[in-house]
C-alpha cells in the first residue's frame, strides 16, 4: 500500500467485475475514486450500485474522503446462510 495512493480492494463479484483483486488509485472523495475505477472497469458499475464500501474497515458514503494511504474495500452483497 502506497502512502500517496488509495488501495482499492475488490471482493467476490466486485473482484470478478474489476478483473483484479486490488489496485492503487489517487486519493479523493470516495465517489471520485469509485468513478475512476468504474471508468476503467465498466462491468463494475452494477456491482457498485449495490455494494457496501468500507474505508479502513469502517462503512462510509460516497461523500466521504479517501485519503492517501487508506484502504477502500468494495463488498457486494453475499449470498449464503
Secondary structure, DSSP 8 states (H G I E B T S, - for coil): --TTSEEEEEETHHHHHHTSSEEEE--EEHHHHHHHHHHH-GGGHHHHTT-EEEETTEE--TTSEE-TT-EEEEE------
